[in-house]
């Protein structure tokens, strides 16, 4: 990529902070994104016709979640023999959490129970405002099933209340982008039922690409064999991953070295971001990492050079402990509104979706 020629190339020996870049600092970009969030937040509170709930696996930048006025359900994780709330980094920092992982500790997670959601949904029912929960995708967790069970119980006790649970089908900061725009649409007058229909369509237009520092966390979680993780580490193989139409992780390719994986992310961004051909500069781009800030800034610098991206708000977030436990330190991702992901579905997958009676 010629755009990288003016900057030092990251060597294959560099680890979590492999790629350089003098791109805009996260604080400056988050300030721009927060201004947009505050604008939407003011509109949201003026027309609070829909109460929107998200969860901590949406990996919100804390200031953005606060400005939007969304309710965040905290998932939990266990580390060091203690249970912790995934609370948008209020009780720990990304550096502390991922530093412990680098030192050999690891976190475990479990699906949220219906009882946890029941408390949240009961409060919403008492409030009375029609409510939409944009839930962490079932492609990675069964928590959405617990949410639906809890919703059924609440609706049985409050038959006139509007409560909807939507599988966001897009993990991590991709879910943050979906929620930000959902707030905007609610502020623009969509009813709760209309917002559900909007979200069920809009979620397919959010793209996400990421790479990992190592396969260790995936192997520990049983997603790949330990032997494969060991070989990948010895050969300095880095994956480029995305997520499929069900929200599950999918492997895009294997790259020899970190810098090639980062370039693969930029290549997929260029191929799928609409930019000056139909893009919307108001819609933010998300860059999220597990304590890999230099790589995040490098990616932002490359994105700023693309047509139509000079003034797009970029939101920097840190991956939550619950998601981070499964990807490990050194992960970095770019998420953005772009082409319809269904357009890239293979012929055989389109046949399978047709057989199941779902949209091609």
C-alpha positions as a Markdown table, in Angstrom:
| # | Residue | x | y | z |
|---|---|---|---|---|
| 1 | Unk | 0.0 | 0.0 | 0.0 |
| 2 | Unk | 1.6 | 3.3 | -1.1 |
| 3 | Unk | -0.1 | 5.2 | 1.7 |
| 4 | Unk | 2.2 | 3.4 | 4.2 |
| 5 | Unk | 5.4 | 4.3 | 2.5 |
| 6 | Unk | 6.1 | 7.4 | 4.4 |
| 7 | Unk | 6.0 | 5.6 | 7.8 |
| 8 | Unk | 8.3 | 3.1 | 9.4 |
| 9 | Unk | 7.2 | -0.5 | 8.8 |
| 10 | Unk | 6.4 | -2.6 | 11.9 |
| 11 | Unk | 8.8 | -5.5 | 12.2 |
| 12 | Unk | 7.7 | -9.0 | 12.7 |
| 13 | Unk | 9.6 | -9.0 | 16.1 |
| 14 | Unk | 7.4 | -6.2 | 17.5 |
| 15 | Unk | 4.5 | -7.4 | 19.5 |
| 16 | Unk | 1.3 | -5.7 | 20.7 |
| 17 | Unk | 2.5 | -2.2 | 19.6 |
| 18 | Unk | 3.8 | -3.4 | 16.2 |
| 19 | Unk | 2.6 | -0.7 | 13.8 |
| 20 | Unk | 3.8 | 2.9 | 14.1 |
| 21 | Unk | 1.9 | 6.0 | 13.1 |
| 22 | Unk | 1.6 | 9.6 | 14.0 |
| 23 | Unk | -2.1 | 9.6 | 13.4 |
| 24 | Unk | -4.6 | 11.6 | 15.4 |
| 25 | Unk | -4.5 | 10.8 | 19.1 |
| 26 | Unk | -7.4 | 8.8 | 20.5 |
| 27 | Unk | -8.3 | 11.7 | 22.8 |
| 28 | Unk | -8.7 | 14.1 | 19.9 |
| 29 | Unk | -10.8 | 11.7 | 17.8 |
| 30 | Unk | -12.9 | 10.7 | 20.8 |
| 31 | Unk | -13.6 | 14.3 | 21.5 |
| 32 | Unk | -15.0 | 14.7 | 18.0 |
| 33 | Unk | -17.0 | 11.5 | 18.3 |
| 34 | Unk | -18.3 | 12.6 | 21.7 |
| 35 | Unk | -19.5 | 15.9 | 20.3 |
| 36 | Unk | -21.6 | 13.9 | 17.8 |
| 37 | Unk | -22.8 | 11.6 | 20.6 |
| 38 | Unk | -23.7 | 14.6 | 22.8 |
| 39 | Unk | -25.7 | 16.1 | 19.9 |
| 40 | Unk | -27.6 | 12.8 | 19.5 |
| 41 | Unk | -27.9 | 12.6 | 23.3 |
| 42 | Unk | -29.6 | 15.9 | 23.5 |
| 43 | Unk | -32.1 | 14.9 | 20.8 |
| 44 | Unk | -32.6 | 11.6 | 22.6 |
| 45 | Unk | -33.5 | 13.2 | 25.9 |
| 46 | Unk | -35.8 | 15.6 | 24.2 |
| 47 | Unk | -37.8 | 12.8 | 22.5 |
| 48 | Unk | -37.3 | 9.8 | 24.7 |
| 49 | Unk | -40.0 | 7.8 | 22.9 |
| 50 | Unk | -37.9 | 4.6 | 23.1 |
| 51 | Unk | -35.6 | 3.3 | 25.9 |
| 52 | Unk | -32.6 | 1.6 | 24.4 |
| 53 | Unk | -30.6 | -1.0 | 26.3 |
| 54 | Unk | -27.2 | -2.4 | 25.3 |
| 55 | Unk | -24.7 | -4.5 | 27.1 |
| 56 | Unk | -21.0 | -4.2 | 28.0 |
| 57 | Unk | -20.0 | -6.5 | 25.1 |
| 58 | Unk | -20.8 | -3.6 | 22.8 |
| 59 | Unk | -17.5 | -2.2 | 24.0 |
| 60 | Unk | -18.7 | 1.4 | 24.3 |
| 61 | Unk | -16.3 | 4.2 | 24.9 |
| 62 | Unk | -17.6 | 5.3 | 28.3 |
| 63 | Unk | -18.1 | 8.9 | 27.4 |
| 64 | Unk | -20.2 | 7.9 | 24.3 |
| 65 | Unk | -22.5 | 5.6 | 26.3 |
| 66 | Unk | -23.0 | 8.4 | 28.8 |
| 67 | Unk | -23.7 | 11.1 | 26.2 |
| 68 | Unk | -26.3 | 8.9 | 24.4 |
| 69 | Unk | -28.2 | 8.0 | 27.6 |
| 70 | Unk | -28.4 | 4.3 | 26.8 |
| 71 | Unk | -28.7 | 1.7 | 29.6 |
| 72 | Unk | -25.8 | -0.7 | 29.7 |
| 73 | Unk | -26.2 | -4.2 | 31.1 |
| 74 | Unk | -23.0 | -5.3 | 32.7 |
| 75 | Unk | -21.9 | -8.8 | 32.0 |
| 76 | Unk | -19.4 | -10.4 | 34.4 |
| 77 | Unk | -16.1 | -12.4 | 34.3 |
| 78 | Unk | -13.9 | -14.2 | 36.8 |
| 79 | Unk | -10.2 | -13.5 | 37.2 |
| 80 | Unk | -7.9 | -14.3 | 40.0 |
| 81 | Unk | -10.7 | -16.4 | 41.6 |
| 82 | Unk | -13.0 | -13.3 | 41.9 |
| 83 | Unk | -16.0 | -12.3 | 40.0 |
| 84 | Unk | -16.0 | -8.8 | 38.5 |
| 85 | Unk | -18.5 | -6.7 | 36.7 |
| 86 | Unk | -17.7 | -5.7 | 33.2 |
| 87 | Unk | -18.4 | -2.0 | 33.9 |
| 88 | Unk | -16.9 | 0.0 | 31.1 |
| 89 | Unk | -13.5 | 0.1 | 32.8 |
| 90 | Unk | -14.7 | 1.9 | 35.9 |
| 91 | Unk | -13.1 | -0.7 | 38.3 |
| 92 | Unk | -10.0 | -1.5 | 36.3 |
| 93 | Unk | -8.2 | -0.2 | 33.3 |
| 94 | Unk | -7.4 | -2.0 | 30.0 |
| 95 | Unk | -3.7 | -1.8 | 30.8 |
| 96 | Unk | -4.2 | -3.5 | 34.1 |
| 97 | Unk | -6.5 | -6.2 | 32.8 |
| 98 | Unk | -4.5 | -7.1 | 29.7 |
| 99 | Unk | -1.2 | -6.7 | 31.6 |
| 100 | Unk | -2.4 | -9.5 | 33.9 |
| 101 | Unk | -3.2 | -11.6 | 30.8 |
| 102 | Unk | 0.2 | -11.0 | 29.4 |
| 103 | Unk | 1.6 | -12.1 | 32.7 |
| 104 | Unk | -0.1 | -15.5 | 32.4 |
| 105 | Unk | -3.5 | -14.9 | 34.1 |
| 106 | Unk | -6.7 | -15.5 | 32.2 |
| 107 | Unk | -10.3 | -14.6 | 32.7 |
| 108 | Unk | -13.3 | -16.9 | 32.3 |
| 109 | Unk | -16.9 | -15.9 | 31.3 |
| 110 | Unk | -20.4 | -17.4 | 31.5 |
| 111 | Unk | -23.7 | -16.6 | 29.8 |
| 112 | Unk | -25.9 | -14.1 | 31.6 |
| 113 | Unk | -28.9 | -15.7 | 33.4 |
| 114 | Unk | -32.5 | -14.8 | 32.8 |
| 115 | Unk | -32.6 | -13.5 | 36.4 |
| 116 | Unk | -30.0 | -10.9 | 35.6 |
| 117 | Unk | -32.1 | -9.6 | 32.7 |
| 118 | Unk | -35.3 | -9.9 | 34.7 |
| 119 | Unk | -34.2 | -7.1 | 37.0 |
| 120 | Unk | -33.3 | -4.9 | 34.2 |
| 121 | Unk | -36.5 | -5.4 | 32.2 |
| 122 | Unk | -38.7 | -5.1 | 35.3 |
| 123 | Unk | -37.2 | -1.6 | 35.9 |
| 124 | Unk | -38.0 | -0.8 | 32.3 |
| 125 | Unk | -41.5 | -2.0 | 32.6 |
| 126 | Unk | -42.0 | 0.2 | 35.7 |
| 127 | Unk | -40.7 | 3.1 | 33.7 |
| 128 | Unk | -43.2 | 2.4 | 31.0 |
| 129 | Unk | -41.3 | 3.7 | 28.0 |
| 130 | Unk | -41.3 | 1.2 | 25.1 |
| 131 | Unk | -37.9 | -0.6 | 25.3 |
| 132 | Unk | -35.5 | -2.2 | 22.8 |
| 133 | Unk | -32.6 | -4.3 | 23.9 |
| 134 | Unk | -29.8 | -4.6 | 21.3 |
| 135 | Unk | -28.3 | -7.9 | 22.5 |
| 136 | Unk | -24.9 | -9.4 | 22.2 |
| 137 | Unk | -25.0 | -11.7 | 19.2 |
| 138 | Unk | -26.0 | -15.3 | 19.6 |
| 139 | Unk | -23.2 | -16.2 | 17.2 |
| 140 | Unk | -20.9 | -15.8 | 20.2 |
| 141 | Unk | -23.1 | -16.2 | 23.3 |
| 142 | Unk | -26.4 | -17.7 | 24.4 |
| 143 | Unk | -27.1 | -14.7 | 26.6 |
| 144 | Unk | -29.7 | -13.4 | 24.1 |
| 145 | Unk | -31.7 | -16.5 | 24.8 |
| 146 | Unk | -31.8 | -15.7 | 28.5 |
| 147 | Unk | -32.8 | -12.1 | 27.6 |
| 148 | Unk | -35.7 | -13.4 | 25.6 |
| 149 | Unk | -36.8 | -15.7 | 28.4 |
| 150 | Unk | -36.7 | -12.8 | 30.8 |
| 151 | Unk | -38.6 | -10.6 | 28.4 |
| 152 | Unk | -41.4 | -13.2 | 28.1 |
| 153 | Unk | -41.8 | -13.3 | 31.9 |
| 154 | Unk | -41.9 | -9.5 | 32.1 |
| 155 | Unk | -44.5 | -9.2 | 29.3 |
| 156 | Unk | -46.6 | -11.8 | 31.0 |
| 157 | Unk | -46.8 | -9.5 | 34.1 |
| 158 | Unk | -47.0 | -6.3 | 32.1 |
| 159 | Unk | -49.1 | -7.2 | 29.0 |
| 160 | Unk | -49.4 | -3.6 | 27.7 |
| 161 | Unk | -45.7 | -3.0 | 27.8 |
| 162 | Unk | -43.6 | -2.9 | 24.7 |
| 163 | Unk | -40.3 | -4.8 | 25.1 |
| 164 | Unk | -38.2 | -6.1 | 22.2 |
| 165 | Unk | -35.0 | -8.1 | 22.2 |
| 166 | Unk | -32.9 | -7.9 | 19.0 |
| 167 | Unk | -29.8 | -10.0 | 18.2 |
| 168 | Unk | -27.4 | -7.4 | 17.0 |
| 169 | Unk | -25.4 | -9.9 | 14.9 |
| 170 | Unk | -22.3 | -7.8 | 15.2 |
| 171 | Unk | -20.0 | -8.1 | 18.2 |
| 172 | Unk | -17.8 | -5.6 | 20.0 |
| 173 | Unk | -17.6 | -2.0 | 18.7 |
| 174 | Unk | -19.7 | -2.9 | 15.7 |
| 175 | Unk | -22.6 | -3.1 | 18.2 |
| 176 | Unk | -21.6 | 0.3 | 19.5 |
| 177 | Unk | -22.0 | 1.8 | 16.0 |
| 178 | Unk | -25.4 | 0.1 | 15.7 |
| 179 | Unk | -26.6 | 1.5 | 19.0 |
| 180 | Unk | -25.4 | 5.1 | 18.3 |
| 181 | Unk | -27.4 | 5.2 | 15.1 |
| 182 | Unk | -30.4 | 3.5 | 16.8 |
| 183 | Unk | -30.4 | 6.4 | 19.3 |
| 184 | Unk | -30.4 | 8.8 | 16.4 |
| 185 | Unk | -33.3 | 7.0 | 14.7 |
| 186 | Unk | -35.4 | 6.9 | 17.9 |
| 187 | Unk | -34.7 | 10.7 | 18.3 |
| 188 | Unk | -35.9 | 11.2 | 14.8 |
| 189 | Unk | -39.3 | 9.7 | 15.7 |
| 190 | Unk | -39.1 | 5.9 | 15.0 |
| 191 | Unk | -41.4 | 3.9 | 17.4 |
| 192 | Unk | -40.0 | 1.0 | 19.3 |
| 193 | Unk | -41.5 | -1.5 | 16.8 |
| 194 | Unk | -40.1 | 0.5 | 13.8 |
| 195 | Unk | -36.7 | 0.7 | 15.5 |
| 196 | Unk | -36.7 | -3.1 | 15.8 |
| 197 | Unk | -37.3 | -3.4 | 12.0 |
| 198 | Unk | -34.7 | -0.7 | 11.4 |
| 199 | Unk | -32.1 | -2.5 | 13.5 |
| 200 | Unk | -32.8 | -5.9 | 12.0 |
| 201 | Unk | -32.0 | -4.5 | 8.6 |
| 202 | Unk | -29.2 | -2.0 | 9.5 |
| 203 | Unk | -27.1 | -4.6 | 11.3 |
| 204 | Unk | -26.0 | -6.1 | 8.0 |
| 205 | Unk | -24.4 | -2.9 | 6.9 |
| 206 | Unk | -21.8 | -2.8 | 9.7 |
| 207 | Unk | -18.5 | -4.3 | 8.7 |
| 208 | Unk | -15.7 | -5.3 | 11.0 |
| 209 | Unk | -12.2 | -6.7 | 10.5 |
| 210 | Unk | -9.6 | -7.5 | 13.1 |
| 211 | Unk | -6.4 | -9.3 | 13.9 |
| 212 | Unk | -4.9 | -11.0 | 17.0 |
| 213 | Unk | -1.5 | -10.9 | 18.5 |
| 214 | Unk | -1.6 | -14.7 | 19.2 |
| 215 | Unk | -4.0 | -17.7 | 19.0 |
| 216 | Unk | -3.6 | -18.5 | 22.7 |
| 217 | Unk | -6.9 | -17.1 | 23.9 |
| 218 | Unk | -8.8 | -18.8 | 21.1 |
| 219 | Unk | -7.1 | -22.1 | 21.9 |
| 220 | Unk | -7.8 | -21.8 | 25.6 |
| 221 | Unk | -11.5 | -21.1 | 24.8 |
| 222 | Unk | -11.6 | -24.2 | 22.6 |
| 223 | Unk | -12.1 | -22.4 | 19.3 |
| 224 | Unk | -9.0 | -23.8 | 17.8 |
| 225 | Unk | -6.7 | -26.7 | 18.7 |
| 226 | Unk | -3.8 | -25.9 | 21.0 |
| 227 | Unk | -1.4 | -27.5 | 18.5 |
| 228 | Unk | -2.6 | -25.0 | 15.9 |
| 229 | Unk | -2.0 | -22.1 | 18.2 |
| 230 | Unk | 1.5 | -23.3 | 18.9 |
| 231 | Unk | 2.4 | -23.7 | 15.3 |
| 232 | Unk | 0.9 | -20.3 | 14.5 |
| 233 | Unk | 3.1 | -18.7 | 17.2 |
| 234 | Unk | 6.3 | -20.3 | 15.9 |
| 235 | Unk | 5.6 | -19.2 | 12.3 |
| 236 | Unk | 4.6 | -15.7 | 13.3 |
| 237 | Unk | 1.2 | -16.3 | 11.6 |
| 238 | Unk | -1.4 | -13.6 | 12.3 |
| 239 | Unk | -5.1 | -14.1 | 11.4 |
| 240 | Unk | -7.4 | -11.6 | 9.8 |
| 241 | Unk | -10.9 | -12.2 | 11.1 |
| 242 | Unk | -14.4 | -10.9 | 10.7 |
| 243 | Unk | -17.9 | -12.1 | 11.6 |
| 244 | Unk | -20.5 | -13.8 | 9.5 |
| 245 | Unk | -24.2 | -13.1 | 9.0 |
| 246 | Unk | -25.0 | -14.9 | 12.3 |
| 247 | Unk | -22.5 | -12.8 | 14.2 |
| 248 | Unk | -20.0 | -15.7 | 14.6 |
| 249 | Unk | -16.3 | -15.2 | 14.0 |
| 250 | Unk | -15.0 | -16.1 | 10.6 |
| 251 | Unk | -11.4 | -16.4 | 9.4 |
| 252 | Unk | -10.6 | -14.1 | 6.4 |
| 253 | Unk | -7.0 | -15.2 | 6.0 |
| 254 | Unk | -3.7 | -15.9 | 7.5 |
| 255 | Unk | -0.8 | -13.4 | 7.3 |
| 256 | Unk | 2.9 | -13.8 | 7.9 |
| 257 | Unk | 3.5 | -11.1 | 10.4 |
| 258 | Unk | 1.6 | -8.4 | 12.1 |
| 259 | Unk | 2.1 | -5.6 | 9.5 |
| 260 | Unk | 0.6 | -7.8 | 6.8 |
| 261 | Unk | -2.5 | -8.5 | 8.9 |
| 262 | Unk | -2.9 | -4.7 | 9.6 |
| 263 | Unk | -2.6 | -4.0 | 5.9 |
| 264 | Unk | -5.2 | -6.7 | 5.2 |
| 265 | Unk | -7.6 | -4.9 | 7.5 |
| 266 | Unk | -7.1 | -1.6 | 5.6 |
| 267 | Unk | -7.6 | -3.4 | 2.3 |
| 268 | Unk | -10.9 | -4.8 | 3.4 |
| 269 | Unk | -11.9 | -1.3 | 4.7 |
| 270 | Unk | -11.1 | 0.2 | 1.3 |
| 271 | Unk | -13.1 | -2.6 | -0.4 |
| 272 | Unk | -16.2 | -2.2 | 1.7 |
| 273 | Unk | -16.4 | 1.4 | 2.9 |
| 274 | Unk | -18.5 | 3.5 | 0.6 |
| 275 | Unk | -16.5 | 6.6 | 1.0 |
| 276 | Unk | -17.3 | 9.3 | -1.5 |
| 277 | Unk | -19.5 | 6.8 | -3.4 |
| 278 | Unk | -22.5 | 6.9 | -1.2 |
| 279 | Unk | -20.8 | 7.1 | 2.3 |
| 280 | Unk | -22.1 | 9.3 | 5.1 |
| 281 | Unk | -19.4 | 11.4 | 6.8 |
| 282 | Unk | -21.7 | 11.8 | 9.9 |
| 283 | Unk | -21.6 | 8.1 | 10.7 |
| 284 | Unk | -18.5 | 7.3 | 12.9 |
| 285 | Unk | -15.9 | 4.7 | 12.4 |
| 286 | Unk | -14.8 | 2.6 | 15.4 |
| 287 | Unk | -11.3 | 1.4 | 16.2 |
| 288 | Unk | -11.2 | -1.0 | 19.1 |
| 289 | Unk | -8.2 | -2.8 | 20.7 |
| 290 | Unk | -7.1 | -4.9 | 23.6 |
| 291 | Unk | -4.3 | -2.6 | 24.8 |
| 292 | Unk | -2.8 | -2.1 | 21.3 |
| 293 | Unk | -3.0 | 1.7 | 21.1 |
| 294 | Unk | -0.1 | 2.3 | 18.6 |
| 295 | Unk | -1.7 | -0.1 | 16.1 |
| 296 | Unk | -5.0 | 1.6 | 16.6 |
| 297 | Unk | -3.5 | 5.0 | 15.9 |
| 298 | Unk | -1.7 | 3.6 | 12.8 |
| 299 | Unk | -5.0 | 2.2 | 11.4 |
| 300 | Unk | -6.7 | 5.6 | 12.1 |
| 301 | Unk | -3.9 | 7.4 | 10.2 |
| 302 | Unk | -4.3 | 5.1 | 7.2 |
| 303 | Unk | -8.1 | 5.5 | 7.2 |
| 304 | Unk | -7.8 | 9.3 | 7.3 |
| 305 | Unk | -6.0 | 9.1 | 4.0 |
| 306 | Unk | -8.9 | 7.4 | 2.2 |
| 307 | Unk | -11.4 | 9.4 | 0.2 |
| 308 | Unk | -14.3 | 10.7 | 2.2 |
| 309 | Unk | -12.6 | 9.9 | 5.6 |
| 310 | Unk | -10.8 | 13.1 | 6.5 |
| 311 | Unk | -13.6 | 14.4 | 8.7 |
| 312 | Unk | -15.4 | 11.2 | 9.8 |
| 313 | Unk | -15.6 | 10.9 | 13.6 |
| 314 | Unk | -13.4 | 8.0 | 14.8 |
| 315 | Unk | -14.3 | 6.5 | 18.1 |
| 316 | Unk | -11.5 | 4.7 | 20.0 |
| 317 | Unk | -12.6 | 2.0 | 22.4 |
| 318 | Unk | -11.0 | -0.7 | 24.5 |
| 319 | Unk | -12.4 | -4.2 | 24.2 |
| 320 | Unk | -14.3 | -5.2 | 27.3 |
| 321 | Unk | -12.9 | -7.9 | 29.6 |
| 322 | Unk | -15.7 | -10.4 | 28.7 |
| 323 | Unk | -14.8 | -10.2 | 25.0 |
| 324 | Unk | -11.1 | -9.6 | 25.7 |
| 325 | Unk | -10.9 | -12.9 | 27.6 |
| 326 | Unk | -11.5 | -14.7 | 24.3 |
| 327 | Unk | -9.2 | -12.8 | 22.0 |
| 328 | Unk | -6.3 | -11.9 | 24.4 |
| 329 | Unk | -4.1 | -8.8 | 24.5 |
| 330 | Unk | -2.9 | -7.2 | 21.2 |
| 331 | Unk | -6.2 | -7.5 | 19.2 |
| 332 | Unk | -7.1 | -4.5 | 17.1 |
| 333 | Unk | -10.1 | -4.0 | 14.9 |
| 334 | Unk | -11.8 | -1.5 | 12.5 |
| 335 | Unk | -15.6 | -1.3 | 12.4 |
| 336 | Unk | -17.7 | 0.9 | 10.0 |
| 337 | Unk | -20.9 | 1.4 | 8.1 |
| 338 | Unk | -20.4 | 0.0 | 4.6 |
| 339 | Unk | -21.7 | -2.4 | 2.0 |
| 340 | Unk | -24.5 | -4.8 | 2.8 |
| 341 | Unk | -22.7 | -7.9 | 4.2 |
| 342 | Unk | -25.3 | -10.1 | 2.6 |
| 343 | Unk | -24.0 | -9.2 | -0.9 |
| 344 | Unk | -20.8 | -11.1 | -0.1 |
| 345 | Unk | -22.7 | -14.3 | 0.8 |
| 346 | Unk | -21.5 | -17.3 | -1.2 |
| 347 | Unk | -23.9 | -19.1 | -3.6 |
| 348 | Unk | -24.1 | -22.2 | -1.4 |
| 349 | Unk | -24.8 | -20.0 | 1.7 |
| 350 | Unk | -27.6 | -18.2 | -0.1 |
| 351 | Unk | -29.1 | -21.5 | -1.0 |
| 352 | Unk | -28.9 | -22.6 | 2.6 |
| 353 | Unk | -30.5 | -19.4 | 3.8 |
| 354 | Unk | -33.3 | -19.8 | 1.3 |
| 355 | Unk | -34.0 | -23.3 | 2.5 |
| 356 | Unk | -34.2 | -22.0 | 6.1 |
| 357 | Unk | -36.6 | -19.4 | 5.0 |
| 358 | Unk | -34.4 | -16.4 | 5.8 |
| 359 | Unk | -33.4 | -13.5 | 3.6 |
| 360 | Unk | -30.7 | -14.2 | 1.1 |
